Amino acid sequence: MRGTGFKFLMAGAAVVIAGVVIGLYVSKLTNLAASPAYSVPVKQTASGPVVNMTIQTVAAVGPKLSPNPDWVSYLIQNASGQWKRETVWKLPANATVHVTIYNFDGASALRNNYLARPQGTDGNVYTVDGKTLNAINPDDASHTFAVPQLGLIVAIPGVADNAKNQCDYAPCAMSNAHRTIQFTFHTHAPGQYRWQCFVPCAAGWIDGFGGPMQTIGYMDGFLDVA
Amino acid sequence: MSSEPTTAGTTAREPNHGRIVIVAWIILSLIATPLVAIYLGPIIPPGNGTAQGTEQVFDNQVMTTLITPLLCLLLVYFVYTLTEFRAKAGSTADGPAIRGDSRVQFIWIVTTALMTLALAAFGTFELLQTGSGGGQGPSPIAFPANHQNAFEVQVIGQQWQFTYRYPSLNGMESNQLVLPEHTTIVFHVTSLDVIHSFWAIELGIKADANPGVDNVAYAVTNGPMTFHVRCAELCGLWHGFMFNNGKVVPQAQFDSWAKGAEALYAPIAKYVPAYSHIYLPDPQRRAG
Protein backbone atom coordinates (compact mmCIF):
# COMPACT_ATOMS: atom_id res chain seq x y z
CA MET A 1 0.00 0.00 0.00
CA ARG A 2 2.86 2.30 0.81
CA GLY A 3 4.28 1.66 -2.65
CA THR A 4 0.95 2.52 -4.26
CA GLY A 5 0.72 5.75 -2.27
CA PHE A 6 4.21 6.67 -3.32
CA LYS A 7 3.31 6.09 -6.96
CA PHE A 8 0.23 8.26 -6.63
CA LEU A 9 2.34 10.96 -5.01
CA MET A 10 4.91 10.81 -7.78
CA ALA A 11 2.24 10.85 -10.49
CA GLY A 12 0.55 13.84 -8.83
CA ALA A 13 3.87 15.65 -8.54
CA ALA A 14 4.62 14.96 -12.20
CA VAL A 15 1.23 16.36 -13.23
CA VAL A 16 1.78 19.46 -11.11
CA ILE A 17 5.29 20.01 -12.47
CA ALA A 18 4.10 19.55 -16.05
CA GLY A 19 1.27 22.01 -15.43
CA VAL A 20 3.65 24.58 -13.97
CA VAL A 21 6.07 24.19 -16.88
CA ILE A 22 3.27 24.57 -19.44
CA GLY A 23 1.88 27.55 -17.53
CA LEU A 24 5.28 29.24 -17.41
CA TYR A 25 5.79 28.63 -21.12
CA VAL A 26 2.40 30.05 -22.06
CA SER A 27 2.80 33.02 -19.72
CA LYS A 28 6.21 33.70 -21.26
CA LEU A 29 4.62 33.76 -24.71
CA THR A 30 1.70 35.92 -23.67
CA ASN A 31 3.25 38.16 -21.03
CA LEU A 32 3.29 41.69 -22.32
CA ALA A 33 5.63 42.88 -19.61
CA ALA A 34 8.30 40.53 -20.98
CA SER A 35 7.82 41.79 -24.53
CA PRO A 36 9.60 44.92 -25.68
CA ALA A 37 7.07 47.70 -26.13
CA TYR A 38 7.50 50.61 -28.46
CA SER A 39 6.08 53.96 -27.38
CA VAL A 40 4.94 55.56 -30.61
CA PRO A 41 5.71 59.31 -30.69
CA VAL A 42 2.57 61.38 -30.11
CA LYS A 43 1.78 64.78 -31.55
CA GLN A 44 -0.74 66.78 -29.51
CA THR A 45 -3.17 68.75 -31.64
CA ALA A 46 -6.30 70.78 -31.01
CA SER A 47 -8.40 67.79 -32.06
CA GLY A 48 -6.54 65.40 -29.80
CA PRO A 49 -3.44 63.24 -29.93
CA VAL A 50 -2.22 62.17 -33.36
CA VAL A 51 0.12 59.28 -34.02
CA ASN A 52 1.97 58.28 -37.17
CA MET A 53 3.06 54.65 -37.41
CA THR A 54 5.22 53.16 -40.11
CA ILE A 55 5.33 49.41 -40.37
CA GLN A 56 6.76 46.84 -42.74
CA THR A 57 5.77 43.23 -43.25
CA VAL A 58 8.37 40.79 -44.44
CA ALA A 59 8.37 37.18 -45.58
CA ALA A 60 11.47 36.38 -43.54
CA VAL A 61 12.68 38.44 -40.63
CA GLY A 62 16.32 37.51 -41.15
CA PRO A 63 19.17 36.64 -38.77
CA LYS A 64 19.90 40.22 -37.73
CA LEU A 65 16.52 40.70 -36.08
CA SER A 66 15.53 37.26 -34.86
CA PRO A 67 16.81 33.83 -33.83
CA ASN A 68 14.08 32.54 -36.18
CA PRO A 69 15.33 34.07 -39.43
CA ASP A 70 12.76 32.34 -41.64
CA TRP A 71 9.75 33.55 -39.71
CA VAL A 72 7.34 35.98 -41.31
CA SER A 73 7.08 39.18 -39.30
CA TYR A 74 5.92 42.71 -38.76
CA LEU A 75 8.50 45.41 -38.02
CA ILE A 76 7.96 48.96 -36.81
CA GLN A 77 10.10 51.96 -37.61
CA ASN A 78 11.22 53.97 -34.60
CA ALA A 79 11.80 57.72 -34.41
CA SER A 80 15.40 57.37 -35.60
CA GLY A 81 14.34 55.39 -38.65
CA GLN A 82 15.48 51.96 -37.45
CA TRP A 83 13.30 48.90 -37.99
CA LYS A 84 12.48 47.06 -34.78
CA ARG A 85 10.86 43.67 -34.30
CA GLU A 86 8.50 44.92 -31.61
CA THR A 87 4.77 44.35 -31.86
CA VAL A 88 3.51 45.81 -28.58
CA TRP A 89 2.83 49.43 -29.30
CA LYS A 90 1.97 52.04 -26.71
CA LEU A 91 -0.65 54.47 -28.01
CA PRO A 92 -2.64 57.25 -26.35
CA ALA A 93 -6.37 56.84 -25.77
CA ASN A 94 -8.81 58.63 -28.06
CA ALA A 95 -6.08 59.23 -30.60
CA THR A 96 -6.06 59.46 -34.37
CA VAL A 97 -3.61 56.91 -35.72
CA HIS A 98 -2.24 57.26 -39.25
CA VAL A 99 -0.68 54.00 -40.38
CA THR A 100 1.60 53.33 -43.33
CA ILE A 101 2.45 49.71 -44.05
CA TYR A 102 5.11 48.69 -46.54
CA ASN A 103 4.53 45.07 -47.48
CA PHE A 104 7.42 43.19 -49.04
CA ASP A 105 5.76 39.78 -48.92
CA GLY A 106 3.82 37.85 -51.55
CA ALA A 107 0.16 36.83 -51.42
CA SER A 108 -1.07 33.88 -49.37
CA ALA A 109 -4.87 34.34 -49.57
CA LEU A 110 -7.38 34.67 -46.78
CA ARG A 111 -9.16 31.81 -45.10
CA ASN A 112 -12.24 33.99 -44.63
CA ASN A 113 -12.74 36.18 -47.68
CA TYR A 114 -14.92 38.59 -45.74
CA LEU A 115 -11.78 39.96 -44.12
CA ALA A 116 -10.67 41.45 -47.43
CA ARG A 117 -13.11 44.31 -46.77
CA PRO A 118 -11.41 47.14 -44.81
CA GLN A 119 -13.42 48.06 -41.74
CA GLY A 120 -12.90 50.27 -38.75
CA THR A 121 -10.77 52.70 -40.74
CA ASP A 122 -11.90 56.22 -41.55
CA GLY A 123 -14.62 55.81 -44.16
CA ASN A 124 -14.07 52.04 -44.11
CA VAL A 125 -11.55 52.49 -46.91
CA TYR A 126 -7.78 52.53 -47.28
CA THR A 127 -5.28 53.32 -49.95
CA VAL A 128 -3.12 50.76 -51.73
CA ASP A 129 -0.25 52.25 -53.70
CA GLY A 130 -2.09 55.56 -53.60
CA LYS A 131 -5.40 54.18 -54.83
CA THR A 132 -8.43 54.29 -52.52
CA LEU A 133 -10.11 50.89 -52.16
CA ASN A 134 -13.02 49.42 -50.24
CA ALA A 135 -12.06 45.78 -50.91
CA ILE A 136 -9.36 43.68 -52.48
CA ASN A 137 -9.45 40.25 -54.05
CA PRO A 138 -8.98 37.91 -51.05
CA ASP A 139 -6.58 35.77 -53.09
CA ASP A 140 -4.25 38.76 -53.29
CA ALA A 141 -4.07 39.15 -49.52
CA SER A 142 -0.63 38.77 -48.04
CA HIS A 143 -1.44 39.67 -44.43
CA THR A 144 -4.03 41.51 -42.40
CA PHE A 145 -3.66 44.08 -39.69
CA ALA A 146 -6.72 43.41 -37.56
CA VAL A 147 -7.75 44.46 -34.07
CA PRO A 148 -10.95 42.50 -33.40
CA GLN A 149 -11.78 44.45 -30.24
CA LEU A 150 -11.79 47.69 -32.25
CA GLY A 151 -13.55 46.18 -35.26
CA LEU A 152 -10.49 47.10 -37.30
CA ILE A 153 -9.71 44.92 -40.31
CA VAL A 154 -7.20 45.82 -42.99
CA ALA A 155 -6.20 43.28 -45.63
CA ILE A 156 -2.72 43.86 -47.04
CA PRO A 157 -2.23 42.88 -50.68
CA GLY A 158 0.96 41.05 -51.56
CA VAL A 159 3.78 41.69 -53.98
CA ALA A 160 3.30 39.97 -57.33
CA ASP A 161 5.01 36.59 -57.62
CA ASN A 162 6.98 37.78 -60.64
CA ALA A 163 7.95 41.15 -59.20
CA LYS A 164 11.59 42.11 -59.67
CA ASN A 165 14.02 42.80 -56.85
CA GLN A 166 12.07 41.05 -54.12
CA CYS A 167 13.33 41.26 -50.57
CA ASP A 168 14.85 38.09 -49.11
CA TYR A 169 15.41 39.14 -45.52
CA ALA A 170 14.38 42.04 -43.34
CA PRO A 171 14.85 44.85 -42.91
CA CYS A 172 13.87 45.44 -46.50
CA ALA A 173 14.83 48.57 -48.41
CA MET A 174 12.38 50.78 -50.23
CA SER A 175 14.14 49.80 -53.43
CA ASN A 176 12.79 46.27 -52.96
CA ALA A 177 9.44 45.40 -54.51
CA HIS A 178 6.68 46.37 -52.10
CA ARG A 179 3.09 47.54 -51.71
CA THR A 180 2.19 50.67 -49.75
CA ILE A 181 -0.96 50.60 -47.62
CA GLN A 182 -2.23 53.63 -45.75
CA PHE A 183 -5.20 54.10 -43.49
CA THR A 184 -6.38 55.93 -40.39
CA PHE A 185 -8.12 54.55 -37.34
CA HIS A 186 -8.90 55.76 -33.85
CA THR A 187 -8.14 54.43 -30.40
CA HIS A 188 -10.80 54.70 -27.72
CA ALA A 189 -10.72 53.76 -24.05
CA PRO A 190 -7.48 52.68 -22.37
CA GLY A 191 -6.80 48.97 -22.43
CA GLN A 192 -4.84 46.26 -24.14
CA TYR A 193 -6.12 45.47 -27.60
CA ARG A 194 -4.72 42.43 -29.31
CA TRP A 195 -3.94 42.65 -33.01
CA GLN A 196 -3.14 39.82 -35.36
CA CYS A 197 -2.75 38.66 -38.93
CA PHE A 198 -5.64 36.52 -40.18
CA VAL A 199 -3.88 35.23 -43.26
CA PRO A 200 -2.43 31.75 -42.61
CA CYS A 201 0.98 32.91 -43.75
CA ALA A 202 3.36 30.91 -41.55
CA ALA A 203 5.18 28.71 -44.00
CA GLY A 204 5.70 25.16 -42.84
CA TRP A 205 3.36 25.28 -39.86
CA ILE A 206 0.12 23.29 -39.56
CA ASP A 207 -2.64 25.18 -41.33
CA GLY A 208 -0.16 28.03 -41.75
CA PHE A 209 -1.10 29.28 -38.32
CA GLY A 210 1.62 28.24 -35.90
CA GLY A 211 4.98 29.70 -34.92
CA PRO A 212 5.14 33.38 -35.87
CA MET A 213 1.34 33.60 -36.08
CA GLN A 214 1.03 32.95 -32.36
CA THR A 215 4.12 34.69 -31.07
CA ILE A 216 4.34 38.27 -29.93
CA GLY A 217 7.08 40.03 -31.84
CA TYR A 218 6.16 38.51 -35.18
CA MET A 219 2.65 38.38 -36.61
CA ASP A 220 0.63 39.51 -33.63
CA GLY A 221 0.91 41.88 -30.74
CA PHE A 222 -0.95 44.41 -28.68
CA LEU A 223 -1.99 48.01 -28.82
CA ASP A 224 -1.27 49.13 -25.28
CA VAL A 225 -3.65 52.09 -25.11
CA ALA A 226 -3.17 54.36 -22.09
CA MET B 1 -23.13 2.51 17.88
CA SER B 2 -22.02 0.06 20.56
CA SER B 3 -19.81 0.98 23.44
CA GLU B 4 -16.12 0.28 23.15
CA PRO B 5 -13.79 -0.59 26.03
CA THR B 6 -11.32 2.14 26.80
CA THR B 7 -7.62 1.59 27.43
CA ALA B 8 -8.32 1.87 31.13
CA GLY B 9 -10.60 -1.12 30.84
CA THR B 10 -13.77 0.79 31.68
CA THR B 11 -16.78 1.16 29.43
CA ALA B 12 -17.88 4.72 28.50
CA ARG B 13 -21.44 5.27 27.27
CA GLU B 14 -21.40 6.56 23.70
CA PRO B 15 -23.99 9.14 22.57
CA ASN B 16 -26.28 8.13 19.71
CA HIS B 17 -24.18 9.65 16.95
CA GLY B 18 -26.56 8.67 14.18
CA ARG B 19 -29.49 10.43 15.80
CA ILE B 20 -27.44 13.58 16.42
CA VAL B 21 -26.30 13.68 12.81
CA ILE B 22 -29.81 13.15 11.46
CA VAL B 23 -31.35 15.82 13.67
CA ALA B 24 -28.63 18.33 12.76
CA TRP B 25 -29.03 17.43 9.08
CA ILE B 26 -32.81 17.93 9.16
CA ILE B 27 -32.52 21.29 10.90
CA LEU B 28 -29.81 22.53 8.51
CA SER B 29 -31.72 21.28 5.48
CA LEU B 30 -34.95 22.95 6.60
CA ILE B 31 -33.08 26.24 6.83
CA ALA B 32 -30.82 25.98 3.79
CA THR B 33 -33.13 24.43 1.20
CA PRO B 34 -35.73 27.23 1.08
CA LEU B 35 -32.94 29.83 1.05
CA VAL B 36 -31.29 28.13 -1.92
CA ALA B 37 -34.60 27.72 -3.73
CA ILE B 38 -35.75 31.29 -3.21
CA TYR B 39 -32.57 33.36 -3.23
CA LEU B 40 -29.67 31.44 -4.81
CA GLY B 41 -31.42 29.47 -7.54
CA PRO B 42 -32.86 32.42 -9.50
CA ILE B 43 -29.53 34.25 -9.72
CA ILE B 44 -27.51 31.36 -11.11
CA PRO B 45 -26.49 32.22 -14.71
CA PRO B 46 -27.21 32.50 -17.57
CA GLY B 47 -30.20 34.76 -16.86
CA ASN B 48 -33.31 35.47 -18.86
CA GLY B 49 -31.96 36.75 -22.17
CA THR B 50 -33.78 34.01 -24.05
CA ALA B 51 -36.50 31.47 -23.34
CA GLN B 52 -33.71 28.88 -23.27
CA GLY B 53 -31.81 30.91 -20.68
CA THR B 54 -34.93 31.08 -18.54
CA GLU B 55 -35.29 27.28 -18.82
CA GLN B 56 -31.71 26.86 -17.68
CA VAL B 57 -32.27 29.15 -14.70
CA PHE B 58 -35.29 27.02 -13.73
CA ASP B 59 -33.31 23.81 -14.19
CA ASN B 60 -30.46 25.13 -12.09
CA GLN B 61 -32.94 26.24 -9.45
CA VAL B 62 -34.58 22.80 -9.27
CA MET B 63 -31.36 20.83 -9.25
CA THR B 64 -29.61 23.09 -6.78
CA THR B 65 -32.59 22.87 -4.46
CA LEU B 66 -32.71 19.09 -4.70
CA ILE B 67 -29.05 18.59 -3.95
CA THR B 68 -29.05 21.01 -1.01
CA PRO B 69 -30.21 18.39 1.55
CA LEU B 70 -27.57 15.99 0.27
CA LEU B 71 -24.91 18.66 0.58
CA CYS B 72 -26.15 19.43 4.09
CA LEU B 73 -25.87 15.76 5.07
CA LEU B 74 -22.31 15.58 3.82
CA LEU B 75 -21.39 18.80 5.58
CA VAL B 76 -22.96 17.77 8.88
CA TYR B 77 -21.38 14.33 8.75
CA PHE B 78 -18.00 15.82 7.83
CA VAL B 79 -18.01 18.41 10.60
CA TYR B 80 -19.40 15.99 13.19
CA THR B 81 -16.81 13.39 12.35
CA LEU B 82 -13.98 15.90 12.52
CA THR B 83 -15.03 17.16 15.92
CA GLU B 84 -16.54 14.14 17.67
CA PHE B 85 -14.10 11.44 16.61
CA ARG B 86 -11.00 13.55 16.93
CA ALA B 87 -8.29 12.00 19.12
CA LYS B 88 -8.00 13.72 22.48
CA ALA B 89 -4.74 15.50 23.21
CA GLY B 90 -2.17 13.11 24.62
CA SER B 91 -4.32 10.06 23.98
CA THR B 92 -2.54 7.01 22.65
CA ALA B 93 -5.67 4.87 22.38
CA ASP B 94 -6.69 3.49 19.04
CA GLY B 95 -9.91 4.77 17.53
CA PRO B 96 -13.10 2.73 17.43
CA ALA B 97 -13.13 -0.13 14.98
CA ILE B 98 -14.75 0.62 11.65
CA ARG B 99 -17.39 -1.89 10.71
CA GLY B 100 -19.73 -2.01 7.76
CA ASP B 101 -23.43 -1.37 8.28
CA SER B 102 -25.44 -2.95 5.51
CA ARG B 103 -28.55 -0.97 6.44
CA VAL B 104 -26.76 2.38 6.14
CA GLN B 105 -25.04 1.29 2.96
CA PHE B 106 -28.32 0.17 1.42
CA ILE B 107 -30.07 3.41 2.28
CA TRP B 108 -27.16 5.50 0.98
CA ILE B 109 -26.82 3.64 -2.30
CA VAL B 110 -30.53 3.47 -3.03
CA THR B 111 -31.19 7.09 -2.08
CA THR B 112 -28.32 8.56 -4.04
CA ALA B 113 -29.02 6.29 -7.01
CA LEU B 114 -32.65 7.37 -7.08
CA MET B 115 -31.66 11.01 -6.79
CA THR B 116 -29.15 10.71 -9.61
CA LEU B 117 -31.62 8.91 -11.85
CA ALA B 118 -34.35 11.42 -11.04
CA LEU B 119 -32.06 14.35 -11.84
CA ALA B 120 -30.95 12.65 -15.05
CA ALA B 121 -34.55 12.09 -16.06
CA PHE B 122 -35.45 15.67 -15.20
CA GLY B 123 -32.45 17.03 -17.10
CA THR B 124 -33.20 14.89 -20.14
CA PHE B 125 -36.84 15.92 -20.13
CA GLU B 126 -35.86 19.58 -19.92
CA LEU B 127 -33.23 19.22 -22.62
CA LEU B 128 -35.74 17.73 -25.00
CA GLN B 129 -38.23 20.55 -24.56
CA THR B 130 -36.52 23.11 -26.81
CA GLY B 131 -32.91 22.01 -26.90
CA SER B 132 -32.00 24.22 -23.94
CA GLY B 133 -29.81 26.39 -26.13
CA GLY B 134 -27.24 23.68 -26.74
CA GLY B 135 -25.72 22.66 -30.06
CA GLN B 136 -27.59 19.65 -31.40
CA GLY B 137 -25.43 18.78 -34.36
CA PRO B 138 -26.63 19.01 -37.96
CA SER B 139 -29.92 17.16 -37.27
CA PRO B 140 -31.55 18.65 -34.19
CA ILE B 141 -34.27 16.72 -32.36
CA ALA B 142 -35.58 19.38 -29.96
CA PHE B 143 -37.22 22.53 -31.23
CA PRO B 144 -38.81 25.65 -29.80
CA ALA B 145 -42.24 26.73 -30.99
CA ASN B 146 -42.29 28.38 -34.41
CA HIS B 147 -38.90 26.92 -35.29
CA GLN B 148 -40.02 26.53 -38.91
CA ASN B 149 -39.93 30.31 -39.23
CA ALA B 150 -36.76 30.79 -37.24
CA PHE B 151 -34.43 33.61 -38.21
CA GLU B 152 -31.19 32.03 -39.36
CA VAL B 153 -27.79 33.27 -38.24
CA GLN B 154 -24.55 31.51 -39.03
CA VAL B 155 -21.66 31.68 -36.61
CA ILE B 156 -18.21 31.20 -38.16
CA GLY B 157 -15.23 30.64 -35.88
CA GLN B 158 -11.62 31.07 -36.84
CA GLN B 159 -8.47 31.76 -34.88
CA TRP B 160 -9.33 34.15 -33.16
CA GLN B 161 -12.55 35.84 -34.06
CA PHE B 162 -16.19 35.03 -34.68
CA THR B 163 -18.02 36.42 -37.69
CA TYR B 164 -21.71 36.07 -38.45
CA ARG B 165 -23.64 35.52 -41.66
CA TYR B 166 -27.29 36.36 -42.22
CA PRO B 167 -28.61 34.28 -45.16
CA SER B 168 -31.91 36.16 -45.24
CA LEU B 169 -29.96 39.41 -45.71
CA ASN B 170 -28.35 38.34 -48.97
CA GLY B 171 -25.79 36.23 -47.14
CA MET B 172 -24.35 39.30 -45.49
CA GLU B 173 -21.39 38.66 -43.17
CA SER B 174 -20.52 40.87 -40.25
CA ASN B 175 -18.19 40.92 -37.29
CA GLN B 176 -21.14 42.07 -35.16
CA LEU B 177 -23.85 39.80 -33.78
CA VAL B 178 -27.13 41.71 -33.66
CA LEU B 179 -30.46 39.91 -33.17
CA PRO B 180 -34.08 41.08 -33.27
CA GLU B 181 -36.04 40.85 -30.02
CA HIS B 182 -38.82 38.32 -29.40
CA THR B 183 -37.69 36.20 -32.32
CA THR B 184 -36.90 32.53 -32.71
CA ILE B 185 -33.28 32.28 -33.84
CA VAL B 186 -31.57 29.26 -35.31
CA PHE B 187 -27.79 29.40 -35.06
CA HIS B 188 -25.74 27.36 -37.51
CA VAL B 189 -22.31 27.13 -35.96
CA THR B 190 -19.19 26.09 -37.85
CA SER B 191 -15.46 26.78 -38.06
CA LEU B 192 -12.90 27.50 -40.74
CA ASP B 193 -9.90 26.05 -38.93
CA VAL B 194 -9.77 24.39 -35.52
CA ILE B 195 -12.46 23.53 -32.97
CA HIS B 196 -14.01 26.55 -31.29
CA SER B 197 -17.16 26.86 -29.20
CA PHE B 198 -19.71 29.63 -29.60
CA TRP B 199 -20.91 30.69 -26.16
CA ALA B 200 -23.41 33.56 -26.01
CA ILE B 201 -23.33 33.70 -22.25
CA GLU B 202 -26.42 35.68 -21.25
CA LEU B 203 -28.46 34.04 -24.01
CA GLY B 204 -27.74 30.57 -22.62
CA ILE B 205 -26.42 29.40 -25.98
CA LYS B 206 -23.40 27.16 -26.31
CA ALA B 207 -22.50 25.17 -29.41
CA ASP B 208 -19.18 23.75 -30.58
CA ALA B 209 -17.81 25.16 -33.81
CA ASN B 210 -16.19 22.28 -35.66
CA PRO B 211 -14.62 22.64 -39.09
CA GLY B 212 -16.76 20.95 -41.71
CA VAL B 213 -19.71 20.50 -39.33
CA ASP B 214 -23.01 22.37 -39.06
CA ASN B 215 -23.96 22.54 -35.38
CA VAL B 216 -27.51 23.83 -34.86
CA ALA B 217 -28.80 25.60 -31.75
CA TYR B 218 -32.08 27.39 -31.15
CA ALA B 219 -32.94 30.42 -29.06
CA VAL B 220 -35.98 32.61 -28.59
CA THR B 221 -34.87 36.11 -27.73
CA ASN B 222 -36.56 38.22 -25.09
CA GLY B 223 -36.22 41.99 -24.79
CA PRO B 224 -33.34 44.27 -25.79
CA MET B 225 -30.05 43.56 -24.09
CA THR B 226 -26.30 43.38 -24.57
CA PHE B 227 -24.66 40.00 -24.17
CA HIS B 228 -21.15 38.59 -24.22
CA VAL B 229 -19.82 36.08 -26.71
CA ARG B 230 -16.80 33.97 -25.85
CA CYS B 231 -15.05 31.01 -27.33
CA ALA B 232 -15.48 28.15 -24.85
CA GLU B 233 -13.05 25.69 -26.41
CA LEU B 234 -9.30 26.07 -25.98
CA CYS B 235 -8.41 26.91 -29.58
CA GLY B 236 -4.85 28.14 -29.45
CA LEU B 237 -2.63 30.58 -27.64
CA TRP B 238 -4.95 33.57 -28.01
CA HIS B 239 -8.15 31.70 -27.23
CA GLY B 240 -8.67 34.02 -24.26
CA PHE B 241 -9.00 36.98 -26.60
CA MET B 242 -11.68 35.41 -28.77
CA PHE B 243 -14.66 37.37 -27.54
CA ASN B 244 -17.03 40.14 -28.51
CA ASN B 245 -20.34 41.64 -27.50
CA GLY B 246 -23.69 41.08 -29.14
CA LYS B 247 -27.00 42.89 -28.97
CA VAL B 248 -30.68 42.03 -28.98
CA VAL B 249 -32.56 45.05 -30.32
CA PRO B 250 -36.11 46.01 -31.34
CA GLN B 251 -37.08 44.99 -34.86
CA ALA B 252 -36.92 48.54 -36.26
CA GLN B 253 -33.45 49.02 -34.85
CA PHE B 254 -32.41 45.66 -36.24
CA ASP B 255 -33.69 46.61 -39.69
CA SER B 256 -31.72 49.85 -39.54
CA TRP B 257 -28.56 48.05 -38.47
CA ALA B 258 -29.03 45.40 -41.18
CA LYS B 259 -29.34 48.06 -43.85
CA GLY B 260 -26.03 49.63 -42.82
CA ALA B 261 -24.30 46.28 -42.43
CA GLU B 262 -25.44 45.16 -45.89
CA ALA B 263 -24.07 48.36 -47.40
CA LEU B 264 -20.76 47.78 -45.62
CA TYR B 265 -20.72 44.21 -46.90
CA ALA B 266 -21.60 45.02 -50.51
CA PRO B 267 -18.04 45.62 -51.83
CA ILE B 268 -16.84 42.20 -50.66
CA ALA B 269 -20.01 40.28 -51.52
CA LYS B 270 -18.72 39.05 -54.87
CA TYR B 271 -15.67 37.47 -53.24
CA VAL B 272 -17.42 35.73 -50.34
CA PRO B 273 -18.52 32.14 -51.07
CA ALA B 274 -22.23 31.47 -51.45
CA TYR B 275 -23.98 30.83 -48.17
CA SER B 276 -23.49 27.27 -47.02
CA HIS B 277 -23.79 25.48 -43.69
CA ILE B 278 -20.13 24.52 -43.86
CA TYR B 279 -17.09 25.93 -45.59
CA LEU B 280 -13.94 24.10 -46.51
CA PRO B 281 -11.39 26.75 -47.44
CA ASP B 282 -8.89 25.61 -50.00
CA PRO B 283 -5.47 24.69 -48.69
CA GLN B 284 -3.53 27.87 -48.41
CA ARG B 285 -0.32 28.41 -50.30
CA ARG B 286 1.88 28.27 -47.27
CA ALA B 287 -0.09 25.93 -45.03
CA GLY B 288 1.90 22.88 -44.05
HADDOCK unambig.tbl for C-alpha pairs under 7 A between the chains (distance, minus, plus):
assign (segid A and resid 108 and name CA) (segid B and resid 284 and name CA) 6.57 0.50 0.50
assign (segid A and resid 108 and name CA) (segid B and resid 285 and name CA) 5.60 0.50 0.50
assign (segid A and resid 108 and name CA) (segid B and resid 286 and name CA) 6.68 0.50 0.50
assign (segid A and resid 109 and name CA) (segid B and resid 284 and name CA) 6.71 0.50 0.50
assign (segid A and resid 111 and name CA) (segid B and resid 281 and name CA) 6.01 0.50 0.50
assign (segid A and resid 113 and name CA) (segid B and resid 271 and name CA) 6.41 0.50 0.50
assign (segid A and resid 113 and name CA) (segid B and resid 272 and name CA) 5.41 0.50 0.50
assign (segid A and resid 114 and name CA) (segid B and resid 173 and name CA) 6.97 0.50 0.50
assign (segid A and resid 114 and name CA) (segid B and resid 268 and name CA) 6.39 0.50 0.50
assign (segid A and resid 114 and name CA) (segid B and resid 272 and name CA) 5.97 0.50 0.50
assign (segid A and resid 117 and name CA) (segid B and resid 268 and name CA) 5.79 0.50 0.50
assign (segid A and resid 134 and name CA) (segid B and resid 267 and name CA) 6.49 0.50 0.50
assign (segid A and resid 135 and name CA) (segid B and resid 267 and name CA) 6.05 0.50 0.50
assign (segid A and resid 135 and name CA) (segid B and resid 268 and name CA) 5.98 0.50 0.50
assign (segid A and resid 137 and name CA) (segid B and resid 271 and name CA) 6.86 0.50 0.50
assign (segid A and resid 148 and name CA) (segid B and resid 161 and name CA) 6.87 0.50 0.50
assign (segid A and resid 200 and name CA) (segid B and resid 287 and name CA) 6.73 0.50 0.50
assign (segid A and resid 201 and name CA) (segid B and resid 286 and name CA) 5.89 0.50 0.50
assign (segid A and resid 202 and name CA) (segid B and resid 286 and name CA) 6.47 0.50 0.50
assign (segid A and resid 202 and name CA) (segid B and resid 287 and name CA) 6.99 0.50 0.50
assign (segid A and resid 203 and name CA) (segid B and resid 286 and name CA) 4.66 0.50 0.50
assign (segid A and resid 203 and name CA) (segid B and resid 287 and name CA) 6.04 0.50 0.50
assign (segid A and resid 203 and name CA) (segid B and resid 288 and name CA) 6.69 0.50 0.50
assign (segid A and resid 204 and name CA) (segid B and resid 286 and name CA) 6.62 0.50 0.50
assign (segid A and resid 204 and name CA) (segid B and resid 287 and name CA) 6.23 0.50 0.50
assign (segid A and resid 204 and name CA) (segid B and resid 288 and name CA) 4.59 0.50 0.50
assign (segid A and resid 205 and name CA) (segid B and resid 287 and name CA) 6.25 0.50 0.50
assign (segid A and resid 205 and name CA) (segid B and resid 288 and name CA) 5.04 0.50 0.50
assign (segid A and resid 206 and name CA) (segid B and resid 287 and name CA) 6.08 0.50 0.50
assign (segid A and resid 206 and name CA) (segid B and resid 288 and name CA) 4.84 0.50 0.50
assign (segid A and resid 207 and name CA) (segid B and resid 287 and name CA) 4.56 0.50 0.50
assign (segid A and resid 207 and name CA) (segid B and resid 288 and name CA) 5.77 0.50 0.50
assign (segid A and resid 208 and name CA) (segid B and resid 286 and name CA) 5.89 0.50 0.50
assign (segid A and resid 208 and name CA) (segid B and resid 287 and name CA) 3.90 0.50 0.50
assign (segid A and resid 208 and name CA) (segid B and resid 288 and name CA) 6.00 0.50 0.50
assign (segid A and resid 214 and name CA) (segid B and resid 237 and name CA) 6.43 0.50 0.50
